[in-house]
Amino acid sequence: MHELGVVIEVVKTVENFAKDNNLTQIDTLVLQIGELSSMIPRYVEACYPAAVDGTLLENTKLEIEILPANILCKECNEVFKLTDGGNSCPNCSSENIELLSGKEFMVKEIIAC
């Protein structure tokens, strides 16, 4: 499970941000995870308590937002979810498509007390 190592790095980054901005308490950490990300949300949630143990984030809540896998058709400029059209545009059936989003893993928000 590579999620633990990644979440530990996120915790370090958030702690550095808190220190740089004179934050002494954080209530909630909001992460965004794309549908196609290598990070599995339920594993992130499962390892979060171990990753924050003994840190400034020890008593924080974790919120995860799932970002859809959006595709752009380069022929008709239609934007659609990957699940809506598979490997072709549901509007014009072109397979000339580009992934716009869905692989993200990022800190969206740090909510201080």
C-alpha positions as CSV (number, residue, x, y, z in Angstrom):
1,M,0.0,0.0,0.0
2,H,1.9,3.1,-1.3
3,E,-0.8,5.4,0.1
4,L,0.7,5.5,3.6
5,G,4.0,6.9,2.3
6,V,2.3,9.5,0.2
7,V,0.0,10.5,3.0
8,I,3.0,10.9,5.3
9,E,4.5,13.3,2.8
10,V,1.2,15.2,2.6
11,V,1.2,15.5,6.4
12,K,4.8,16.9,6.3
13,T,3.9,19.4,3.6
14,V,0.8,20.6,5.6
15,E,2.9,20.8,8.8
16,N,5.4,23.0,7.0
17,F,2.6,25.2,5.6
18,A,1.1,25.5,9.1
19,K,4.5,26.5,10.5
20,D,5.2,29.0,7.8
21,N,1.8,30.6,8.3
22,N,1.8,30.5,12.2
23,L,-1.1,28.0,12.4
24,T,-1.2,26.1,15.6
25,Q,-4.3,24.0,15.0
26,I,-5.9,22.5,12.0
27,D,-9.5,21.3,12.0
28,T,-9.9,19.7,8.6
29,L,-7.7,18.6,5.7
30,V,-9.5,18.3,2.3
31,L,-7.8,16.2,-0.4
32,Q,-8.9,15.8,-4.0
33,I,-8.4,12.5,-5.6
34,G,-9.1,11.8,-9.3
35,E,-11.0,8.8,-10.4
36,L,-8.0,7.6,-12.3
37,S,-5.4,8.4,-9.7
38,S,-3.2,5.7,-8.4
39,M,-4.3,6.7,-4.9
40,I,-7.3,4.7,-3.6
41,P,-9.6,6.9,-1.4
42,R,-10.5,4.1,1.1
43,Y,-6.9,3.2,1.6
44,V,-6.0,6.9,2.1
45,E,-8.8,7.1,4.8
46,A,-7.5,3.8,6.4
47,C,-3.9,4.9,6.7
48,Y,-4.6,8.6,7.7
49,P,-4.8,7.9,11.4
50,A,-1.3,6.3,11.4
51,A,0.1,9.0,9.2
52,V,-1.0,11.8,11.5
53,D,-0.3,10.1,14.8
54,G,2.0,12.4,16.9
55,T,1.8,15.3,14.4
56,L,0.1,18.7,14.3
57,L,-2.7,17.0,12.3
58,E,-3.4,14.3,14.9
59,N,-6.9,15.5,15.7
60,T,-7.9,16.7,12.3
61,K,-10.8,15.5,10.2
62,L,-10.0,14.2,6.7
63,E,-12.3,15.0,3.8
64,I,-11.8,13.4,0.4
65,E,-13.4,14.8,-2.8
66,I,-13.4,12.5,-5.8
67,L,-12.7,14.3,-9.1
68,P,-14.3,12.8,-12.3
69,A,-12.3,11.6,-15.2
70,N,-13.2,14.2,-17.9
71,I,-12.4,13.8,-21.5
72,L,-12.2,16.4,-24.3
73,C,-13.1,15.5,-27.9
74,K,-10.6,17.2,-30.2
75,E,-13.1,17.0,-33.1
76,C,-16.2,18.6,-31.7
77,N,-14.9,20.1,-28.4
78,E,-17.4,18.1,-26.3
79,V,-16.4,17.5,-22.7
80,F,-17.7,14.3,-21.2
81,K,-17.0,11.9,-18.4
82,L,-14.9,8.8,-19.3
83,T,-17.7,6.5,-18.2
84,D,-20.2,8.3,-20.5
85,G,-18.4,7.6,-23.7
86,G,-15.7,5.0,-23.2
87,N,-13.0,5.5,-25.8
88,S,-15.1,7.6,-28.1
89,C,-17.0,10.8,-28.0
90,P,-20.7,10.3,-27.2
91,N,-21.5,13.4,-29.4
92,C,-19.6,12.6,-32.6
93,S,-18.1,9.1,-32.0
94,S,-14.6,10.4,-32.6
95,E,-11.8,8.6,-30.9
96,N,-9.6,11.7,-31.1
97,I,-9.9,12.4,-27.4
98,E,-7.7,13.9,-24.6
99,L,-7.9,13.3,-20.8
100,L,-8.6,16.6,-19.1
101,S,-8.8,15.5,-15.5
102,G,-9.1,12.5,-13.3
103,K,-5.5,11.7,-12.3
104,E,-5.1,14.4,-9.6
105,F,-4.1,13.9,-6.0
106,M,-3.8,17.2,-4.2
107,V,-4.5,19.2,-1.1
108,K,-7.5,21.3,-1.8
109,E,-7.9,23.0,1.5
110,I,-6.5,23.3,5.0
111,I,-9.1,24.5,7.5
112,A,-7.7,26.1,10.6
113,C,-9.5,26.3,13.9
